[in-house]
Amino acid sequence: MTTTDEALGSLFHELIRLHHKKMSEIFAKHGLYAAQPHLLRILWEQDGRSQNDFVEKLHLQPATISNILKRMDNSGLVRREKDSQDHRITRVYLTEKGHSVKTECKAAFETIKKRWFKGFTVEEKILLKRLLLQMCQNLSGDDYSVCNI
């Protein structure tokens, strides 16, 4: 591994750490933690999804999704119900509180995006996207679905 590779690896690690820290700070102001805003965004697109939908969309373990949803259920953001046709499936629905944080969360996502790309030209963003997709594909092996953004 070259010095440049090591520096890029360290920089990428620091970028991920900073991203996570800033996301946590912004969403904590709204009482949201970890992956909760991402689950809410999925439900805002289509309410009543199954827990397995979150596993597939977020590429997290079922137990992880279950724990996140339990915390969201306890805080009144969502409610979970057994599917009326197949009782093995648990569906997740937004509550009034889950709907009410939508505007604030969307604004927070926009704030974060603006900070990421401050000072970037359109061309630089396009190049960065291409490079990040290549990195994603390099790491995902044959599973290109994780890079389908």
Backbone hydrogen bonds, N-H to C=O, Kabsch-Sander energy under -0.5 kcal/mol:
donor,donor_aa,acceptor,acceptor_aa,energy
6,E,2,T,-2.3
7,A,3,T,-2.6
8,L,4,T,-2.7
9,G,5,D,-2.6
10,S,6,E,-2.5
11,L,7,A,-2.6
12,F,8,L,-2.8
13,H,9,G,-2.3
14,E,10,S,-2.4
15,L,11,L,-2.4
16,I,12,F,-2.3
17,R,13,H,-2.3
18,L,14,E,-2.7
19,H,15,L,-2.6
20,H,16,I,-2.5
21,K,17,R,-2.3
22,K,18,L,-2.9
23,M,19,H,-2.7
24,S,20,H,-2.5
25,E,21,K,-2.4
26,I,22,K,-2.5
27,F,23,M,-2.8
28,A,24,S,-2.1
29,K,25,E,-0.9
29,K,26,I,-0.5
30,H,27,F,-1.5
31,G,28,A,-1.8
32,L,27,F,-2.4
36,Q,33,Y,-2.4
38,H,35,A,-0.6
39,L,35,A,-2.0
40,L,36,Q,-2.6
41,R,37,P,-2.3
42,I,38,H,-1.7
43,L,39,L,-2.1
44,W,40,L,-2.5
45,E,41,R,-1.3
46,Q,42,I,-1.7
48,G,92,V,-1.6
49,R,92,V,-0.7
51,Q,90,T,-1.6
53,D,50,S,-0.8
54,F,50,S,-0.9
54,F,51,Q,-0.5
55,V,51,Q,-1.5
56,E,52,N,-2.3
57,K,53,D,-2.6
58,L,54,F,-2.7
59,H,55,V,-1.2
60,L,55,V,-0.7
65,I,61,Q,-2.2
66,S,62,P,-2.7
67,N,63,A,-2.2
68,I,64,T,-2.3
69,L,65,I,-2.8
70,K,66,S,-2.1
71,R,67,N,-2.0
72,M,68,I,-2.2
73,D,69,L,-2.9
74,N,70,K,-2.6
75,S,71,R,-1.6
76,G,73,D,-1.2
77,L,72,M,-2.5
78,V,72,M,-0.9
79,R,93,Y,-2.5
81,E,91,R,-2.6
83,D,86,D,-0.6
83,D,89,I,-3.0
89,I,86,D,-2.0
91,R,81,E,-3.7
91,R,89,I,-0.5
92,V,49,R,-2.8
93,Y,79,R,-2.9
95,T,77,L,-2.2
99,H,95,T,-2.1
100,S,96,E,-2.2
101,V,97,K,-1.1
102,K,99,H,-1.4
105,C,101,V,-2.6
106,K,102,K,-2.7
107,A,103,T,-2.1
108,A,104,E,-2.1
109,F,105,C,-2.7
110,E,106,K,-2.2
111,T,107,A,-2.3
112,I,108,A,-2.3
113,K,109,F,-2.4
114,K,110,E,-2.5
115,R,111,T,-1.9
116,W,112,I,-2.3
117,F,113,K,-2.1
118,K,115,R,-0.7
120,F,117,F,-2.3
125,K,121,T,-2.0
126,I,122,V,-2.2
127,L,123,E,-2.4
128,L,124,E,-2.7
129,K,125,K,-2.5
130,R,126,I,-2.1
131,L,127,L,-2.4
132,L,128,L,-2.9
133,L,129,K,-2.5
134,Q,130,R,-2.0
135,M,131,L,-2.2
136,C,132,L,-2.6
137,Q,133,L,-2.6
138,N,134,Q,-2.4
139,L,135,M,-2.1
140,S,136,C,-2.2
141,G,137,Q,-0.9
143,D,140,S,-1.8
144,Y,142,D,-1.5
146,V,143,D,-1.0
147,C,144,Y,-1.4
148,N,145,S,-1.2
149,I,147,C,-1.7
